[in-house]
Structures are given as C-alpha cells and as structure tokens.
Amino acid sequence: MAIEVRIPTILRSYTGGAKVVEGSGDNLGELLADLDSRHGGLKGRLVTEAGALHRFVNVYVNDEDVRFLGALDAKLNDGDSVTILPAVAGGAFGFAAAAAIGTHKLAAAAAESGQPAPDAAR
C-alpha cells in the first residue's frame, strides 16, 4: 500500500530534504511508525509521549482534518494523500493584542508629553 505524504519545510531535515515521501499503514498511527522507521525522529515531532498528535500539528488525509477522522486511528487506503502542516500562531487574537499594545504606547506617549491622547488611544 503506497500513501503519499507531503512534508513541510520545517520537517524536511528528517526526510533528507524530500518534499514528498511514501509510506504505508492501515491508519495514520501505523503510517507514522512506518515513516519513522525510514526517517528517524519524524514521529517524535508529530506525536506526544502520551501518544496523541501534538496540538501544533495539523494532519490531513485527502484534505480532511484527521482530528475529525479519528486522529491516529484515521483509516488509510492505498493511494491516499497525507499532508502534514505545522499550525501557525497568531490569528485574530494576535492582531488584537498588537493593536492593544500600539494603543497603549500612544496613550503613554501622550500622557508623558502632557498632550491629549489620540482618538485611537481613547
């Protein structure tokens, strides 16, 4: 059974720089064990010591998030495509935090100079 696995840049040091590797297994857990046997250390970057996928790793089987397919028990078939993506931090909360910090700096600078705070800082 051949399953195509797309490897993100950050993990390619484990695959000798390969963007795509092939593996086998009846489910995601078996596939990761198979990949780890040929690309040592890869599974440790994806699975916790408790045996669950790391929170910051997203895995898709044929564009479906494995968290909705059974995580490591997600069934695989010959010809499936698995994509591993590291989660990206930030998002809306990151933008809100940056805006709040900027507003605070404006208000602090205005208070220090004795000027009224700009509208954005009120």
C-alpha positions, 0 to 999 in steps of 0.5 A: 500500500503506497500513501503519499505524504507531503512534508513541510519545510520545517520537517524536511531535515528528517526526510533528507530534504524530500518534499514528498515521501511514501509510506504505508499503514492501515491508519495514520498511527501505523503510517507514522511508525512506518515513516519513522522507521525510514526517517528517524525522529519524524514521529517524535515531532508529530506525536506526544509521549502520551501518544496523541498528535501534538496540538501544533500539528495539523494532519490531513488525509485527502484534505480532511482534518484527521482530528475529525477522522479519528486522529491516529486511528484515521483509516488509510487506503492505498493511494491516499494523500497525507499532508502534514502542516505545522499550525501557525500562531497568531490569528485574530487574537494576535492582531488584537493584542498588537493593536492593544499594545500600539494603543497603549504606547500612544496613550503613554506617549501622550500622557508623558508629553502632557498632550491629549491622547489620540482618538485611537488611544481613547 
